[in-house]
Amino acid sequence: MELVALAKKYNNFYAPNYHVLLDGKDILREHFVELTNVSCDDLLEGADSFSFSISAPGIECIDSDLFEPGKEVEIKMGYEDQLATMIVGVITSISPNFPTDGTPQLEISGFDLSHQFRGINLLEPFRDKTDSEIVEEIVDAAKHKLKKQIDPTEPERHQVVQDEDKTVYQFIEDLAARNFFEFFVKERTLYFREPQKDSDEIVTLKYGVSLVSFNPELNTANQVSEVTVRGWHPETKEEIVGRAQRGSEEGRRRERRSGGDIVEDIYGRVEERILDKPVFTQEEADTRARSILNRRSEGLIQGSANCIGLPEIRAGVNIKLEGLGQKFSRKYYIARTTHTINNSGYSTTFNIKENTI
């Protein structure tokens, strides 16, 4: 999508606007508080978060149960009446500030609805289930009811036990990592899915026109050309070896070079070996090897950028950047965004990652 289409939608980005809903009610209209800053962080890895600040809250506001931890918050951002939901979450922190000089402030912050998985809940072993089926079972038992968009994982069915030192959230993260999946909650939907790197870009931004700044880094320090997972079957003790090699990276641009291509040209074969993982099948070993290679490769290019506030820019979508020379003008995958509305207006910062150059 070209920026001109979004400019038409948002009336040339005139009059940034937001709504903060507390238990479904607009706090600006219901309680007449003055908000000075509203911010939402949107991540692929880790829980989304929000914060907003109230100016001159008054002791009665601070002492009331209006902003008690656990209350549900929905934040919408955009322009005039064209608003998009940026986060649905729960309050986890209230922080008043009584300065020596100036106006008291009250900052309210919290996390998205995945926060309910942060407690250490020791689970019974999951028997004869795939990783995606395990995630479905966890979501169905959650306190905050969530919709599900769960891609099927490889069809290995075996017993899976949660590490007692890890939270349920970390357990799901581990399941996602070994399949090279993404795990996150947006609004009231939990996603456990394959990366969407082959989808179309959400918008095109040009440096000096619509892209305010861009700071990329090309780094080959952690790149490998091959990954070997050498494990064993816990019951039969049979050795199982899984491999993944450069050229098989997910979503790579075939006309471009991956980090594995670059380091092999410089050093010859650069192999990462994983030697301490029990595996049940050849398919599982190969999947783990591919996942490790992919996570290494997507760190080839990372960077941060800034632009006018655009609700469409979210983690897990693609964006095209232009005006950056042949090497860096291209499509990128967004790993994180921060949307902020304050006295200076509405701005969006975002982090990108890419596995080829």
Secondary structure, DSSP 4 states (H G I P E B T S, - for coil): -BHHHHHHHTGGG-SEEEEEEETTEEHHHHH--EEEEEEEEEESSS--EEEEEEES--HHHHHSSTT-TT-EEEEEEEETTEEEEEEEEEEEEEEEE--SSS--EEEEEEEEGGGGG-S--PPPPEEEE-HHHHHHHHHHT-SS--EEEE-------EEE---TTS-HHHHHHHHHHHHT-EEEEETTEEEEE---TTSPEEEEEEBTTTEEEEEEEE--TT--SEEEEEEE-TTT--EEEEEEETT--TT--TTS-BHHHHHHHHHS--EEEE-S-B-SSHHHHHHHHHHHHHHHHTTSEEEEEEEE--TT--TTSEEEEESSHHHH-EEEEEEEEEEEEETTEEEEEEEEEESB-
